[in-house]
Amino acid sequence: MKNLMVRFMNDESGATAIEYGLIAAGISVVIIGTVNSIGGKIGTAFTTINTEIGKK
């Protein structure tokens, strides 16, 4: 039983998966923030273009 507990305490295979998950979550947050920021600017640009086309 002691040997089993020692192996369990020394096993770090799950740590790698958790680290990759955290990295993926961080990248996702950056992508979502960028898309939201750019999306608003693009929407404003299209509205401006539509308004200018409508004047002519």
trRosetta pair geometry for C-beta under 8 A, 3 or more apart (Angstrom, degrees):
i j d omega theta_ij theta_ji phi_ij phi_ji
1 4 5.6 -53 -155 33 36 114
1 5 6.6 33 151 -17 66 104
2 5 5.8 -56 -152 37 34 111
2 6 6.4 34 151 -20 67 106
3 6 5.7 -54 -147 35 32 112
3 7 6.4 30 155 -16 65 105
4 7 5.9 -55 -148 37 30 109
4 8 6.3 31 153 -20 64 108
5 8 5.6 -53 -146 36 32 114
5 9 6.3 29 156 -18 65 107
6 9 5.9 -56 -146 38 29 109
6 10 6.3 15 158 -8 64 113
7 10 6.0 -67 -144 46 29 103
7 11 6.2 43 155 -43 66 103
8 11 5.8 -45 -147 12 29 118
11 14 7.3 54 130 5 98 94
12 15 4.6 -33 -173 18 81 127
12 16 7.2 87 138 -25 83 86
13 16 6.4 -47 -167 21 39 109
13 17 7.6 32 145 -10 64 104
14 17 5.6 -55 -158 37 47 112
14 18 6.3 45 149 -19 74 106
15 18 5.7 -57 -150 38 34 111
15 19 6.3 36 153 -22 67 106
16 19 5.7 -54 -148 35 31 112
16 20 6.4 30 155 -16 65 104
17 20 5.8 -54 -148 38 31 110
17 21 6.3 36 151 -21 63 106
18 21 5.5 -53 -150 35 33 116
18 22 6.5 33 153 -19 65 103
19 22 5.8 -53 -149 35 32 110
19 23 6.5 32 152 -18 65 104
20 23 5.6 -52 -147 36 34 112
20 24 6.3 34 154 -19 66 106
21 24 5.7 -55 -147 37 30 111
21 25 6.3 31 154 -20 64 106
22 25 5.6 -52 -146 36 32 113
22 26 6.4 34 154 -20 64 104
23 26 5.8 -55 -151 35 31 112
23 27 6.4 29 153 -17 65 106
24 27 5.8 -54 -147 38 32 110
24 28 6.3 36 153 -23 64 106
25 28 5.6 -53 -148 34 31 115
25 29 6.6 34 153 -22 64 102
26 29 5.8 -51 -151 30 32 111
26 30 6.7 30 152 -16 64 104
27 30 5.7 -56 -152 36 35 111
27 31 6.3 33 152 -18 68 107
28 31 5.7 -55 -146 38 32 111
28 32 6.2 31 157 -18 67 107
29 32 5.9 -54 -145 37 28 109
29 33 6.3 29 156 -18 63 109
30 33 5.9 -58 -149 38 28 111
30 34 6.3 27 155 -18 64 109
31 34 5.8 -58 -147 37 29 110
31 35 6.2 27 157 -17 66 108
32 35 5.9 -56 -144 38 29 109
32 36 6.3 29 157 -18 64 108
33 36 5.9 -57 -147 37 28 110
33 37 6.3 26 156 -18 64 109
34 37 5.8 -58 -148 37 30 111
34 38 6.1 18 160 -8 67 111
35 38 6.1 -59 -139 45 28 103
35 39 5.7 37 159 -30 64 112
36 39 5.7 -52 -138 32 24 117
36 40 6.8 26 162 -19 58 103
37 40 6.5 -60 -161 30 26 107
37 41 7.0 16 150 -10 61 110
38 41 5.7 -62 -153 40 38 110
38 42 6.1 36 153 -20 72 107
39 42 5.8 -55 -144 37 29 109
39 43 6.3 32 156 -20 64 106
40 43 5.7 -53 -148 35 30 113
40 44 6.5 31 154 -17 63 105
41 44 5.7 -53 -151 36 32 112
41 45 6.4 34 151 -21 65 105
42 45 5.5 -52 -148 35 34 113
42 46 6.4 31 155 -16 66 104
43 46 6.0 -56 -148 37 30 108
43 47 6.4 32 153 -20 64 106
44 47 5.6 -54 -148 35 32 113
44 48 6.4 33 153 -19 65 105
45 48 5.7 -55 -151 36 31 112
45 49 6.4 31 152 -18 65 106
46 49 5.5 -51 -144 38 34 112
46 50 6.2 37 155 -21 66 105
47 50 5.7 -53 -147 36 30 112
47 51 6.3 32 153 -21 64 106
48 51 5.7 -54 -148 34 30 112
48 52 6.4 26 155 -16 64 107
49 52 5.8 -57 -148 38 30 109
49 53 6.3 28 155 -18 66 107
50 53 5.9 -55 -145 37 29 109
50 54 6.2 32 155 -22 63 109
51 54 5.7 -57 -149 35 28 114
51 55 6.8 33 152 -26 62 102
52 55 5.8 -50 -154 24 34 114
52 56 7.3 25 154 -16 61 105
53 56 6.2 -63 -160 32 37 107
